[in-house]
Amino acid sequence: QVHLVESGGGLVQAGGSLRLSCVASYSVYAMGWYRQAPGKEREFVVAIDYEGEKIYYADSVKGRFTISRDNAKNAVYLQMNTLKPDDTAIYYCATSGRSALMTEGDIASWGQGTQVTVSS
């Protein structure tokens, strides 16, 4: 099972930006992010395939969040702009060996999570 290390969470004011990073212990096909807000179910945010050709965003983050990856470093990044209080959540890096759609059934590994808090 691939080991994932996340970083980059923190506290930011509404309208601000944060960049999350996730490094995998070895190369994987698809990498992405889920999030879980207090009292809510975990939800899909974004995912990207190995070549960067297939990228899927949740409607709630389209136009504000951008995913990228560096295969030489086995890393994926999430640039989050124009953050809103509703973006407050624990963000989990995830990987899949079979699908960039990355439904929960496709997830092979999860990171430990990093807290993102957006104040109003």
N, C-alpha and C positions, 0 to 999 in steps of 0.2 A: 504494500500500500504506500502510495506516495505521501511524503511528509510535506506539509505546507506551513510556511511562516509568513504571517501578515504583519504589516506595519502601516503607519500613516494616519490612524484615526486621531480624533481629538475634538475639541470644542471650538466652534466657529459661529459667528453671527449670521443671521439670515442674509442671503445675498453673497456670502463669501464662498471660498473654494477650499477643497482639500484634495489630496492625492493619496490614494491607497496603493500599496504594493503587496505582492504575494510572490514568494519564491518557492518553487517546487524542488524536491530532492532529485527528480529526474524528469525527462521530457514527457509530456502528455499531449494527447490530441486536442482536447478542448479545455479551456480554463474560463472561469467566470466568477460572478459574485451573486450571492443571495443576501438578504437582510431580514432581520426580525426586530420589529418595534415592540415596545412594552405592551403586553396584553394582546398581541396579534400573532397570527401564524407567520412562519417564515415564508418569504416571497422571493421569486426570481427577480434579479435586477438586470443582468447583462451577461453574455457569454461570447467567446470568440474561438474559432477553430485554429488549427496549427498554422495554416497559411495566412490567416487574417482575412480570408475571403468571405467567410460566413460569420456575421456578427448579428446578434439578436439583443434588442433592448426592450425592457418593459416600457409600456406607454408612459408611465409616470416619470420616467427619467430621460426620455428622448429629447434631444436638443440641449440637454444640460450636462449629461454624463458622457464621457468618452473612454472606451476601453482600448488598450493596446497591449502588445506583448513583445518580449525580446526573447526569442528562442535560444539565443546563445547563453542566456542567463537563466533559462527556464522560469521566466518571470512574466507576470501579468500586472498591468497597472490600471487604475481607475481614476481618471481625472473627473472630479465632481465640481461643477460650477453652479452658480446661482442657487446655492443650497437653500432649502426651505425647512422650517421646523418639522414638517412631515417626513423629512429624510432622516430624522433621528432614529437610530437603530444600531444594533450590532450587525456589522457586515462580515459575512463569511466568504472566504475564498473557497472555490470548489473546482473539482476536475472531473472529466469524463473521458473514458477511452473510446467511446462509441458515438456520441452525438453532441454537436454544438448547441442543440436546443436545450440540453441540460435540464430536463425535467428531473425532479427529485429521484425518480427511478433510475436515471442515467448516471447519477453521481457516484463516483468511486471513492473520492476522498474529500474531507472537509478540513478547513483550517480551524484554528481555535477561536477566531472572531476578533474583531477590533471595533471599539465603540466610536460611533460618530454622533455627536450631539450638536444640534443647530438651535441656537437661541433666537428668540424673536425680538 
